[in-house]
Every structure is written in structure tokens, then in C-alpha cells.
Amino acid sequence: MTSPADMAAQLCPRVLAAPRQGRRRLVALAGQPASGKTTLADCLATALNEEGCAAEVVPMDGFHLHNQILLDRDCLNRKGAPHTFDAAGFVSLISRLHDEDEVFYALFERDRDISVACAGRVGPDCDTVIVEGNYLLFDAPVWRDLAPHWDLSVRLDIAIETLEQRLIQRWLGHGLSPEQAADRAAGNDIANARAVAENALPADILLTG
């Protein structure tokens, strides 16, 4: 299997050649949970910076709704599903990234299971923003409004069986028992992964595995 660093090296020329709508180039890196988006995004940012293109990664996960809100809505057990994010707020952020000098955004701390406001920053020197998340190419109300903003879109499409193994390992790493990890993966994450695959908008580049 091609390593994330090798995939990033292959993507780098495509990113650099992509025309832009504004002062910054916006690259979408979409895919299912545990598809490798975060690792690939970081590798791609490193590769671009090494080529002299100032790049930053902006994750979608900072727009998780707070746990108390999810409890009030009786959907904490579905955290990570499309309706458990502030989709409109995220679209607003993306629209600002094209041209504003300085943009602050929230980051998600997985260990604390909470979003931290204004913990990330895109400054005036940033040339290219790599946005990574599950629903960047998702054909559903509000989410589909993201598509026109991408100067280049990349989608990772990974087999469900591979994702399930990765997701179980992820939850084991967070201290869950094998049974709890399997239930967590099957009960929520795999449902979200199937939704991403079944409602995917076209991507400029499709990476499969």
C-alpha cells in the first residue's frame, strides 16, 4: 500500500497547479472515519511547505456540537454523524478562508472530547489551506454548499472492512474494552462511513484502498 508520504508527494504537483478563486488555494481532503485523512493532510502540508508553498491544515472536527447539546437532543451516541456538527458555521469559516488576512477556528481535542474555540489560526502568509473532514464532499443540505469553495478536491475511499479494523484499534487506544470498541465502531462510526460513501459528491482526485 502506498504510504501517506508517497501519496502526498504525488498530490503535491496537482495542488500547486490548481487555479485558485481567491488569495488562498483551498484543498478539500474528504473521506470516511479512519480513512487516513489527518495523516495524509499533515504529510501534504509538509510536502507543500518543503516546495516553498506555505500550507496549513484546517480540520472539520472543531465544529462538533458540545456534548451537552447532543445530550439535550438525545444524539450523543451518534456524535460524528452529519447532524452533530455546526455545518452552517463550518461553511461560513470556509468562505472566509479565501481572502481574509487572519482567520481563527476551533480545534477538537479528542482526549477531552471537546472543541476549543479559536485554538487554530490561518495567517496572512498562508498560501494554501488543506481542509480535512468526513463531510467536505457530502451531498446533503448545507454540507453540499462547501463544494463550490474547493479549488481542488481529494476523496479517500477505503473498504469498510479496513475501516472497521482501524476504528476498533482507535477505540482500544482510548481505553475501551474489545467489546466496547467493536460496539462503538459498529454502532456509529461504520454508519457514518457508509453515509459518506453513499452520498459522496464528485472529487477531482479519488484515492482508493
C-alpha positions in Angstrom: 0.0 0.0 0.0 1.3 3.5 -0.9 2.4 5.4 2.2 0.8 8.7 3.2 4.1 10.5 2.5 4.3 8.9 -1.0 0.6 9.9 -1.7 1.4 13.4 -0.5 4.4 13.6 -2.9 2.1 12.5 -5.8 -0.6 15.0 -4.8 1.8 18.0 -4.4 2.2 18.9 -8.1 -1.6 18.7 -8.6 -2.2 21.1 -5.7 0.5 23.5 -6.9 -1.0 23.5 -10.4 -4.6 24.1 -9.2 -6.0 27.6 -10.0 -7.5 29.5 -7.1 -10.6 31.5 -6.6 -9.1 33.9 -4.0 -5.7 34.8 -2.5 -5.5 31.3 -0.9 -5.9 28.0 -2.5 -8.5 25.7 -0.7 -7.9 22.0 -1.0 -10.5 19.5 0.3 -9.4 16.2 1.7 -12.5 14.2 2.4 -13.2 10.6 3.5 -14.7 8.2 5.9 -13.8 8.0 9.6 -10.3 6.3 10.0 -9.6 6.6 6.2 -6.3 8.3 6.9 -7.4 11.9 6.2 -5.5 13.5 9.1 -2.2 11.8 8.4 -2.4 12.5 4.7 -3.3 16.1 5.3 -0.3 16.6 7.6 2.0 14.9 5.0 0.7 17.0 2.2 1.1 20.2 4.2 4.7 19.2 4.9 5.4 18.4 1.3 3.9 21.8 0.1 5.9 23.7 2.7 9.1 22.0 1.5 8.3 23.2 -2.0 8.1 26.7 -0.7 4.3 26.9 -0.6 3.1 28.0 2.8 0.4 25.5 3.8 -1.8 24.9 6.8 -4.3 22.1 7.8 -7.7 23.1 9.0 -9.7 20.2 10.4 -13.5 20.0 10.3 -13.7 18.3 13.7 -13.6 21.6 15.6 -17.3 22.1 14.6 -18.5 19.2 16.7 -21.5 20.3 18.8 -20.8 20.4 22.5 -21.7 17.2 24.3 -24.4 18.8 26.5 -26.2 20.0 23.3 -26.0 16.5 22.0 -27.4 15.1 25.2 -30.2 17.6 25.1 -31.0 16.4 21.6 -30.7 12.7 22.5 -27.9 12.1 20.0 -24.7 11.9 21.9 -24.4 8.3 20.9 -24.3 9.5 17.2 -21.5 12.0 17.7 -19.7 12.3 14.4 -22.8 12.0 12.3 -23.6 14.9 10.0 -26.4 16.3 12.2 -24.0 16.5 15.2 -21.9 19.3 13.6 -22.4 23.0 13.2 -22.5 22.7 9.4 -23.5 26.3 8.7 -20.8 27.6 10.9 -18.2 25.5 9.1 -19.4 26.7 5.7 -19.0 30.3 7.0 -15.5 29.5 8.1 -14.5 28.1 4.7 -16.0 31.1 2.9 -13.7 33.4 4.9 -10.6 31.4 4.2 -10.4 32.5 0.6 -9.3 36.1 1.2 -9.4 37.2 4.8 -5.9 38.1 6.2 -6.4 36.3 9.5 -8.9 33.6 10.4 -9.3 31.8 13.7 -11.0 28.5 14.0 -11.9 25.8 16.7 -9.9 22.7 17.2 -11.2 19.4 18.6 -9.3 17.8 21.4 -10.0 14.1 21.2 -8.7 13.2 24.6 -11.0 15.7 26.2 -13.8 15.1 23.7 -14.4 18.8 23.3 -13.9 21.6 20.8 -11.7 24.6 21.8 -12.7 27.9 20.3 -10.1 29.9 18.4 -7.3 27.4 19.0 -6.2 27.4 15.4 -5.1 30.3 13.1 -4.6 30.9 9.4 -2.5 34.0 9.0 -1.8 36.3 6.0 1.3 34.4 4.9 -0.6 31.2 4.3 -0.9 30.3 0.6 -2.8 27.0 0.7 -5.3 25.6 3.2 -5.8 21.8 3.3 -9.2 21.2 4.9 -9.8 17.7 6.1 -13.0 16.1 7.3 -15.7 13.5 6.7 -18.3 15.6 5.1 -16.5 18.0 2.7 -18.0 16.3 -0.3 -21.3 15.3 1.2 -24.5 15.6 -0.8 -26.9 16.8 1.8 -28.4 20.2 2.7 -25.8 22.8 3.9 -22.9 20.4 3.5 -23.2 20.5 -0.3 -22.7 24.3 -0.1 -19.0 23.5 0.6 -18.3 22.1 -2.9 -18.1 25.4 -4.8 -15.3 26.6 -2.4 -12.8 23.9 -3.3 -10.0 24.7 -5.7 -9.1 21.1 -5.6 -10.9 18.2 -4.0 -9.5 14.8 -3.0 -11.5 11.9 -1.6 -10.3 8.8 0.2 -12.5 5.8 -0.4 -11.4 2.9 1.9 -13.1 -0.6 2.1 -15.5 -0.9 5.0 -13.7 -4.0 6.4 -10.4 -2.0 6.6 -12.1 0.9 8.3 -13.8 -1.3 10.9 -10.4 -2.8 11.9 -8.9 0.7 12.2 -11.8 2.1 14.1 -11.7 -0.8 16.7 -8.0 -0.1 17.2 -8.7 3.6 17.6 -11.2 3.0 20.4 -9.0 0.4 22.0 -6.4 3.1 22.2 -8.8 5.3 24.0 -9.2 2.7 26.8 -12.3 0.9 25.7 -12.6 -2.9 26.1 -12.5 -5.0 22.9 -16.3 -5.5 23.2 -16.9 -1.8 23.8 -14.6 -0.8 20.9 -16.3 -3.2 18.5 -19.8 -1.9 19.6 -18.6 1.8 19.2 -17.3 1.2 15.8 -20.3 -0.8 14.5 -23.0 1.3 16.2 -21.9 4.8 15.0 -18.6 5.0 13.0 -19.4 2.5 10.4 -22.9 4.0 9.9 -21.2 7.4 9.3 -18.6 5.8 6.9 -21.4 4.2 4.8 -23.2 7.6 4.7 -20.0 9.3 3.4 -19.6 6.7 0.7 -23.2 6.6 -0.3 -23.7 10.4 -0.5 -20.4 11.4 -2.0 -20.1 14.3 -4.4 -17.6 14.0 -7.3 -14.0 14.7 -6.4 -11.2 15.9 -8.6 -9.0 13.1 -7.3 -10.2 9.8 -5.9 -7.8 7.6 -3.8 -9.0 4.1 -3.1 -7.7 1.4 -0.7 
